[in-house]
Amino acid sequence: MDISLVSGGSAMTPEVQAQYGVKLIQMARASEEAAASVILDAVEISKEAMDKFLAERE
């Protein structure tokens, strides 16, 4: 995400541009956190599935 595009030819005041940039950064962080959460859930489910599979093999 390129925040520098916010100021390029924009009629927004510098304060609004800064607020917009902060919002974009917050959205990017939230997106990364959501992706990490999905990956961690998948790992947990995979571990549970593997544990169940190994238990059934015994």
PDB file of N, CA, C and O in Angstrom:
ATOM      1  N   MET A   1       0.841  -1.165   0.000  1.00  0.00           N
ATOM      2  CA  MET A   1       0.000   0.000   0.000  1.00  0.00           C
ATOM      3  C   MET A   1       0.890   1.233   0.000  1.00  0.00           C
ATOM      4  O   MET A   1       1.751   1.385   0.866  1.00  0.00           O
ATOM      5  N   ASP A   2       0.681   2.108  -0.969  1.00  0.00           N
ATOM      6  CA  ASP A   2       1.522   3.293  -1.104  1.00  0.00           C
ATOM      7  C   ASP A   2       0.777   4.514  -0.593  1.00  0.00           C
ATOM      8  O   ASP A   2      -0.098   5.049  -1.273  1.00  0.00           O
ATOM      9  N   ILE A   3       1.125   4.947   0.597  1.00  0.00           N
ATOM     10  CA  ILE A   3       0.456   6.094   1.216  1.00  0.00           C
ATOM     11  C   ILE A   3       0.814   7.390   0.511  1.00  0.00           C
ATOM     12  O   ILE A   3       0.065   8.363   0.604  1.00  0.00           O
ATOM     13  N   SER A   4       1.920   7.429  -0.179  1.00  0.00           N
ATOM     14  CA  SER A   4       2.325   8.661  -0.864  1.00  0.00           C
ATOM     15  C   SER A   4       1.321   9.068  -1.932  1.00  0.00           C
ATOM     16  O   SER A   4       1.283  10.233  -2.328  1.00  0.00           O
ATOM     17  N   LEU A   5       0.515   8.139  -2.401  1.00  0.00           N
ATOM     18  CA  LEU A   5      -0.492   8.473  -3.407  1.00  0.00           C
ATOM     19  C   LEU A   5      -1.598   9.354  -2.838  1.00  0.00           C
ATOM     20  O   LEU A   5      -2.319  10.005  -3.594  1.00  0.00           O
ATOM     21  N   VAL A   6      -1.740   9.380  -1.529  1.00  0.00           N
ATOM     22  CA  VAL A   6      -2.781  10.185  -0.894  1.00  0.00           C
ATOM     23  C   VAL A   6      -2.569  11.661  -1.175  1.00  0.00           C
ATOM     24  O   VAL A   6      -3.535  12.388  -1.410  1.00  0.00           O
ATOM     25  N   SER A   7      -1.332  12.115  -1.155  1.00  0.00           N
ATOM     26  CA  SER A   7      -1.074  13.540  -1.312  1.00  0.00           C
ATOM     27  C   SER A   7      -0.949  13.980  -2.768  1.00  0.00           C
ATOM     28  O   SER A   7      -1.025  15.174  -3.058  1.00  0.00           O
ATOM     29  N   GLY A   8      -0.761  13.050  -3.671  1.00  0.00           N
ATOM     30  CA  GLY A   8      -0.531  13.399  -5.074  1.00  0.00           C
ATOM     31  C   GLY A   8      -1.715  14.087  -5.722  1.00  0.00           C
ATOM     32  O   GLY A   8      -2.669  13.419  -6.121  1.00  0.00           O
ATOM     33  N   GLY A   9      -1.679  15.418  -5.838  1.00  0.00           N
ATOM     34  CA  GLY A   9      -2.722  16.170  -6.517  1.00  0.00           C
ATOM     35  C   GLY A   9      -4.045  16.189  -5.776  1.00  0.00           C
ATOM     36  O   GLY A   9      -5.087  16.460  -6.373  1.00  0.00           O
ATOM     37  N   SER A  10      -4.016  15.906  -4.495  1.00  0.00           N
ATOM     38  CA  SER A  10      -5.243  15.829  -3.724  1.00  0.00           C
ATOM     39  C   SER A  10      -5.649  17.203  -3.216  1.00  0.00           C
ATOM     40  O   SER A  10      -4.799  18.043  -2.922  1.00  0.00           O
ATOM     41  N   ALA A  11      -6.958  17.426  -3.116  1.00  0.00           N
ATOM     42  CA  ALA A  11      -7.481  18.682  -2.574  1.00  0.00           C
ATOM     43  C   ALA A  11      -7.614  18.596  -1.057  1.00  0.00           C
ATOM     44  O   ALA A  11      -8.064  19.551  -0.424  1.00  0.00           O
ATOM     45  N   MET A  12      -7.228  17.462  -0.463  1.00  0.00           N
ATOM     46  CA  MET A  12      -7.327  17.305   0.985  1.00  0.00           C
ATOM     47  C   MET A  12      -6.264  18.152   1.681  1.00  0.00           C
ATOM     48  O   MET A  12      -5.157  18.342   1.176  1.00  0.00           O
ATOM     49  N   THR A  13      -6.638  18.651   2.852  1.00  0.00           N
ATOM     50  CA  THR A  13      -5.667  19.414   3.642  1.00  0.00           C
ATOM     51  C   THR A  13      -4.596  18.454   4.164  1.00  0.00           C
ATOM     52  O   THR A  13      -4.822  17.245   4.219  1.00  0.00           O
ATOM     53  N   PRO A  14      -3.435  18.985   4.545  1.00  0.00           N
ATOM     54  CA  PRO A  14      -2.391  18.113   5.103  1.00  0.00           C
ATOM     55  C   PRO A  14      -2.877  17.314   6.320  1.00  0.00           C
ATOM     56  O   PRO A  14      -2.488  16.161   6.507  1.00  0.00           O
ATOM     57  N   GLU A  15      -3.726  17.931   7.140  1.00  0.00           N
ATOM     58  CA  GLU A  15      -4.244  17.228   8.317  1.00  0.00           C
ATOM     59  C   GLU A  15      -5.112  16.045   7.900  1.00  0.00           C
ATOM     60  O   GLU A  15      -4.991  14.955   8.459  1.00  0.00           O
ATOM     61  N   VAL A  16      -5.982  16.259   6.923  1.00  0.00           N
ATOM     62  CA  VAL A  16      -6.843  15.178   6.439  1.00  0.00           C
ATOM     63  C   VAL A  16      -5.998  14.101   5.762  1.00  0.00           C
ATOM     64  O   VAL A  16      -6.268  12.910   5.918  1.00  0.00           O
ATOM     65  N   GLN A  17      -4.984  14.512   5.018  1.00  0.00           N
ATOM     66  CA  GLN A  17      -4.091  13.539   4.385  1.00  0.00           C
ATOM     67  C   GLN A  17      -3.409  12.671   5.440  1.00  0.00           C
ATOM     68  O   GLN A  17      -3.287  11.458   5.269  1.00  0.00           O
ATOM     69  N   ALA A  18      -2.965  13.300   6.536  1.00  0.00           N
ATOM     70  CA  ALA A  18      -2.312  12.559   7.612  1.00  0.00           C
ATOM     71  C   ALA A  18      -3.291  11.597   8.262  1.00  0.00           C
ATOM     72  O   ALA A  18      -2.946  10.447   8.532  1.00  0.00           O
ATOM     73  N   GLN A  19      -4.503  12.055   8.515  1.00  0.00           N
ATOM     74  CA  GLN A  19      -5.519  11.185   9.112  1.00  0.00           C
ATOM     75  C   GLN A  19      -5.834  10.006   8.187  1.00  0.00           C
ATOM     76  O   GLN A  19      -5.994   8.874   8.643  1.00  0.00           O
ATOM     77  N   TYR A  20      -5.918  10.280   6.909  1.00  0.00           N
ATOM     78  CA  TYR A  20      -6.184   9.242   5.913  1.00  0.00           C
ATOM     79  C   TYR A  20      -5.028   8.237   5.886  1.00  0.00           C
ATOM     80  O   TYR A  20      -5.249   7.027   5.828  1.00  0.00           O
ATOM     81  N   GLY A  21      -3.817   8.742   5.929  1.00  0.00           N
ATOM     82  CA  GLY A  21      -2.648   7.867   5.947  1.00  0.00           C
ATOM     83  C   GLY A  21      -2.633   6.971   7.175  1.00  0.00           C
ATOM     84  O   GLY A  21      -2.327   5.782   7.082  1.00  0.00           O
ATOM     85  N   VAL A  22      -2.967   7.548   8.331  1.00  0.00           N
ATOM     86  CA  VAL A  22      -3.035   6.758   9.568  1.00  0.00           C
ATOM     87  C   VAL A  22      -4.099   5.682   9.438  1.00  0.00           C
ATOM     88  O   VAL A  22      -3.885   4.542   9.850  1.00  0.00           O
ATOM     89  N   LYS A  23      -5.232   6.031   8.875  1.00  0.00           N
ATOM     90  CA  LYS A  23      -6.312   5.051   8.695  1.00  0.00           C
ATOM     91  C   LYS A  23      -5.868   3.914   7.773  1.00  0.00           C
ATOM     92  O   LYS A  23      -6.173   2.749   8.027  1.00  0.00           O
ATOM     93  N   LEU A  24      -5.154   4.252   6.715  1.00  0.00           N
ATOM     94  CA  LEU A  24      -4.656   3.213   5.809  1.00  0.00           C
ATOM     95  C   LEU A  24      -3.688   2.269   6.525  1.00  0.00           C
ATOM     96  O   LEU A  24      -3.731   1.055   6.323  1.00  0.00           O
ATOM     97  N   ILE A  25      -2.822   2.832   7.356  1.00  0.00           N
ATOM     98  CA  ILE A  25      -1.877   2.011   8.114  1.00  0.00           C
ATOM     99  C   ILE A  25      -2.629   1.110   9.092  1.00  0.00           C
ATOM    100  O   ILE A  25      -2.297  -0.067   9.237  1.00  0.00           O
ATOM    101  N   GLN A  26      -3.639   1.660   9.762  1.00  0.00           N
ATOM    102  CA  GLN A  26      -4.432   0.856  10.695  1.00  0.00           C
ATOM    103  C   GLN A  26      -5.141  -0.280   9.962  1.00  0.00           C
ATOM    104  O   GLN A  26      -5.207  -1.402  10.465  1.00  0.00           O
ATOM    105  N   MET A  27      -5.666   0.008   8.781  1.00  0.00           N
ATOM    106  CA  MET A  27      -6.344  -1.029   7.998  1.00  0.00           C
ATOM    107  C   MET A  27      -5.360  -2.112   7.561  1.00  0.00           C
ATOM    108  O   MET A  27      -5.693  -3.297   7.569  1.00  0.00           O
ATOM    109  N   ALA A  28      -4.158  -1.709   7.182  1.00  0.00           N
ATOM    110  CA  ALA A  28      -3.150  -2.681   6.776  1.00  0.00           C
ATOM    111  C   ALA A  28      -2.766  -3.582   7.945  1.00  0.00           C
ATOM    112  O   ALA A  28      -2.617  -4.793   7.780  1.00  0.00           O
ATOM    113  N   ARG A  29      -2.608  -2.994   9.110  1.00  0.00           N
ATOM    114  CA  ARG A  29      -2.279  -3.788  10.309  1.00  0.00           C
ATOM    115  C   ARG A  29      -3.400  -4.755  10.645  1.00  0.00           C
ATOM    116  O   ARG A  29      -3.149  -5.917  10.964  1.00  0.00           O
ATOM    117  N   ALA A  30      -4.638  -4.277  10.573  1.00  0.00           N
ATOM    118  CA  ALA A  30      -5.784  -5.141  10.877  1.00  0.00           C
ATOM    119  C   ALA A  30      -5.845  -6.294   9.886  1.00  0.00           C
ATOM    120  O   ALA A  30      -6.172  -7.421  10.256  1.00  0.00           O
ATOM    121  N   SER A  31      -5.531  -6.011   8.630  1.00  0.00           N
ATOM    122  CA  SER A  31      -5.527  -7.050   7.609  1.00  0.00           C
ATOM    123  C   SER A  31      -4.458  -8.105   7.902  1.00  0.00           C
ATOM    124  O   SER A  31      -4.707  -9.303   7.768  1.00  0.00           O
ATOM    125  N   GLU A  32      -3.271  -7.651   8.302  1.00  0.00           N
ATOM    126  CA  GLU A  32      -2.189  -8.573   8.647  1.00  0.00           C
ATOM    127  C   GLU A  32      -2.561  -9.407   9.865  1.00  0.00           C
ATOM    128  O   GLU A  32      -2.270 -10.602   9.917  1.00  0.00           O
ATOM    129  N   GLU A  33      -3.204  -8.777  10.845  1.00  0.00           N
ATOM    130  CA  GLU A  33      -3.610  -9.503  12.047  1.00  0.00           C
ATOM    131  C   GLU A  33      -4.663 -10.557  11.707  1.00  0.00           C
ATOM    132  O   GLU A  33      -4.640 -11.659  12.255  1.00  0.00           O
ATOM    133  N   ALA A  34      -5.580 -10.220  10.807  1.00  0.00           N
ATOM    134  CA  ALA A  34      -6.605 -11.182  10.405  1.00  0.00           C
ATOM    135  C   ALA A  34      -5.968 -12.368   9.684  1.00  0.00           C
ATOM    136  O   ALA A  34      -6.343 -13.516   9.922  1.00  0.00           O
ATOM    137  N   ALA A  35      -5.013 -12.094   8.810  1.00  0.00           N
ATOM    138  CA  ALA A  35      -4.323 -13.167   8.100  1.00  0.00           C
ATOM    139  C   ALA A  35      -3.562 -14.063   9.072  1.00  0.00           C
ATOM    140  O   ALA A  35      -3.580 -15.287   8.941  1.00  0.00           O
ATOM    141  N   ALA A  36      -2.902 -13.457  10.035  1.00  0.00           N
ATOM    142  CA  ALA A  36      -2.161 -14.232  11.033  1.00  0.00           C
ATOM    143  C   ALA A  36      -3.109 -15.102  11.846  1.00  0.00           C
ATOM    144  O   ALA A  36      -2.786 -16.247  12.163  1.00  0.00           O
ATOM    145  N   SER A  37      -4.265 -14.570  12.180  1.00  0.00           N
ATOM    146  CA  SER A  37      -5.250 -15.324  12.944  1.00  0.00           C
ATOM    147  C   SER A  37      -5.746 -16.535  12.153  1.00  0.00           C
ATOM    148  O   SER A  37      -5.895 -17.623  12.708  1.00  0.00           O
ATOM    149  N   VAL A  38      -5.995 -16.347  10.876  1.00  0.00           N
ATOM    150  CA  VAL A  38      -6.447 -17.452  10.028  1.00  0.00           C
ATOM    151  C   VAL A  38      -5.364 -18.527   9.937  1.00  0.00           C
ATOM    152  O   VAL A  38      -5.659 -19.720  10.013  1.00  0.00           O
ATOM    153  N   ILE A  39      -4.127 -18.106   9.777  1.00  0.00           N
ATOM    154  CA  ILE A  39      -3.012 -19.068   9.688  1.00  0.00           C
ATOM    155  C   ILE A  39      -2.873 -19.837  10.999  1.00  0.00           C
ATOM    156  O   ILE A  39      -2.709 -21.057  10.985  1.00  0.00           O
ATOM    157  N   LEU A  40      -2.938 -19.137  12.129  1.00  0.00           N
ATOM    158  CA  LEU A  40      -2.830 -19.807  13.425  1.00  0.00           C
ATOM    159  C   LEU A  40      -3.980 -20.786  13.645  1.00  0.00           C
ATOM    160  O   LEU A  40      -3.779 -21.872  14.188  1.00  0.00           O
ATOM    161  N   ASP A  41      -5.185 -20.402  13.222  1.00  0.00           N
ATOM    162  CA  ASP A  41      -6.326 -21.314  13.331  1.00  0.00           C
ATOM    163  C   ASP A  41      -6.106 -22.560  12.484  1.00  0.00           C
ATOM    164  O   ASP A  41      -6.406 -23.672  12.918  1.00  0.00           O
ATOM    165  N   ALA A  42      -5.586 -22.376  11.285  1.00  0.00           N
ATOM    166  CA  ALA A  42      -5.327 -23.512  10.400  1.00  0.00           C
ATOM    167  C   ALA A  42      -4.283 -24.446  11.005  1.00  0.00           C
ATOM    168  O   ALA A  42      -4.412 -25.668  10.929  1.00  0.00           O
ATOM    169  N   VAL A  43      -3.255 -23.863  11.601  1.00  0.00           N
ATOM    170  CA  VAL A  43      -2.225 -24.677  12.245  1.00  0.00           C
ATOM    171  C   VAL A  43      -2.825 -25.466  13.406  1.00  0.00           C
ATOM    172  O   VAL A  43      -2.539 -26.652  13.567  1.00  0.00           O
ATOM    173  N   GLU A  44      -3.649 -24.815  14.207  1.00  0.00           N
ATOM    174  CA  GLU A  44      -4.272 -25.483  15.347  1.00  0.00           C
ATOM    175  C   GLU A  44      -5.181 -26.621  14.874  1.00  0.00           C
ATOM    176  O   GLU A  44      -5.152 -27.715  15.437  1.00  0.00           O
ATOM    177  N   ILE A  45      -5.985 -26.362  13.842  1.00  0.00           N
ATOM    178  CA  ILE A  45      -6.871 -27.393  13.301  1.00  0.00           C
ATOM    179  C   ILE A  45      -6.049 -28.539  12.731  1.00  0.00           C
ATOM    180  O   ILE A  45      -6.394 -29.705  12.925  1.00  0.00           O
ATOM    181  N   SER A  46      -4.974 -28.224  12.036  1.00  0.00           N
ATOM    182  CA  SER A  46      -4.116 -29.258  11.460  1.00  0.00           C
ATOM    183  C   SER A  46      -3.489 -30.114  12.558  1.00  0.00           C
ATOM    184  O   SER A  46      -3.396 -31.334  12.423  1.00  0.00           O
ATOM    185  N   LYS A  47      -3.060 -29.472  13.644  1.00  0.00           N
ATOM    186  CA  LYS A  47      -2.471 -30.219  14.757  1.00  0.00           C
ATOM    187  C   LYS A  47      -3.510 -31.142  15.376  1.00  0.00           C
ATOM    188  O   LYS A  47      -3.223 -32.304  15.662  1.00  0.00           O
ATOM    189  N   GLU A  48      -4.712 -30.628  15.581  1.00  0.00           N
ATOM    190  CA  GLU A  48      -5.775 -31.455  16.148  1.00  0.00           C
ATOM    191  C   GLU A  48      -6.088 -32.633  15.230  1.00  0.00           C
ATOM    192  O   GLU A  48      -6.281 -33.756  15.696  1.00  0.00           O
ATOM    193  N   ALA A  49      -6.137 -32.376  13.938  1.00  0.00           N
ATOM    194  CA  ALA A  49      -6.416 -33.442  12.978  1.00  0.00           C
ATOM    195  C   ALA A  49      -5.296 -34.481  12.986  1.00  0.00           C
ATOM    196  O   ALA A  49      -5.564 -35.682  12.940  1.00  0.00           O
ATOM    197  N   MET A  50      -4.060 -34.032  13.044  1.00  0.00           N
ATOM    198  CA  MET A  50      -2.936 -34.969  13.074  1.00  0.00           C
ATOM    199  C   MET A  50      -2.948 -35.784  14.358  1.00  0.00           C
ATOM    200  O   MET A  50      -2.715 -36.992  14.326  1.00  0.00           O
ATOM    201  N   ASP A  51      -3.218 -35.135  15.487  1.00  0.00           N
ATOM    202  CA  ASP A  51      -3.284 -35.862  16.757  1.00  0.00           C
ATOM    203  C   ASP A  51      -4.381 -36.926  16.708  1.00  0.00           C
ATOM    204  O   ASP A  51      -4.188 -38.051  17.169  1.00  0.00           O
ATOM    205  N   LYS A  52      -5.519 -36.560  16.150  1.00  0.00           N
ATOM    206  CA  LYS A  52      -6.641 -37.518  16.035  1.00  0.00           C
ATOM    207  C   LYS A  52      -6.239 -38.667  15.107  1.00  0.00           C
ATOM    208  O   LYS A  52      -6.491 -39.831  15.421  1.00  0.00           O
ATOM    209  N   PHE A  53      -5.626 -38.355  13.984  1.00  0.00           N
ATOM    210  CA  PHE A  53      -5.196 -39.383  13.038  1.00  0.00           C
ATOM    211  C   PHE A  53      -4.215 -40.343  13.683  1.00  0.00           C
ATOM    212  O   PHE A  53      -4.342 -41.559  13.536  1.00  0.00           O
ATOM    213  N   LEU A  54      -3.232 -39.799  14.399  1.00  0.00           N
ATOM    214  CA  LEU A  54      -2.224 -40.651  15.051  1.00  0.00           C
ATOM    215  C   LEU A  54      -2.846 -41.504  16.146  1.00  0.00           C
ATOM    216  O   LEU A  54      -2.447 -42.653  16.336  1.00  0.00           O
ATOM    217  N   ALA A  55      -3.817 -40.958  16.867  1.00  0.00           N
ATOM    218  CA  ALA A  55      -4.496 -41.720  17.909  1.00  0.00           C
ATOM    219  C   ALA A  55      -5.290 -42.883  17.312  1.00  0.00           C
ATOM    220  O   ALA A  55      -5.352 -43.962  17.900  1.00  0.00           O
ATOM    221  N   GLU A  56      -5.889 -42.661  16.156  1.00  0.00           N
ATOM    222  CA  GLU A  56      -6.672 -43.712  15.497  1.00  0.00           C
ATOM    223  C   GLU A  56      -5.777 -44.800  14.916  1.00  0.00           C
ATOM    224  O   GLU A  56      -6.213 -45.943  14.774  1.00  0.00           O
ATOM    225  N   ARG A  57      -4.540 -44.466  14.579  1.00  0.00           N
ATOM    226  CA  ARG A  57      -3.625 -45.455  14.010  1.00  0.00           C
ATOM    227  C   ARG A  57      -3.143 -46.439  15.064  1.00  0.00           C
ATOM    228  O   ARG A  57      -2.768 -47.567  14.746  1.00  0.00           O
ATOM    229  N   GLU A  58      -3.155 -46.008  16.315  1.00  0.00           N
ATOM    230  CA  GLU A  58      -2.638 -46.875  17.399  1.00  0.00           C
ATOM    231  C   GLU A  58      -3.635 -47.905  17.821  1.00  0.00           C
ATOM    232  O   GLU A  58      -3.356 -48.704  18.715  1.00  0.00           O
TER     233      GLU A  58
END
